[in-house]
Amino acid sequence: SLTYPFDDLPPSGTARAVAPGIKWLQMPLPFALDHINLYLIDDGDGWAVVDTGIKGPVTQDHWRQIFDGELDGRPVTR
């Protein structure tokens, strides 16, 4: 059986630290596969974003929340 390190998902528009310098977040998808996992990786002066999800109003709203609350005042560098 699978063992997951967390009992729940990060709430929409937030990120969860999963290791030093790595934050995990999820974005919804409009398919049977209903979400995608994304990551923010500390890139020194800012954050590298691994995947962005599918463009749409809900995803854009979640990214605005991430930019406002999860980047620790640092920019996205790549």
PyMOL commands that set and color helices and strands:
alter all, ss='L'
color gray80, all
select helices_A, chain A and resi 57-69
alter helices_A, ss='H'
color red, helices_A
select strands_A, chain A and resi 16-19+22-28+35-42+47-50
alter strands_A, ss='S'
color yellow, strands_A
deselect
rebuild
show_as cartoon
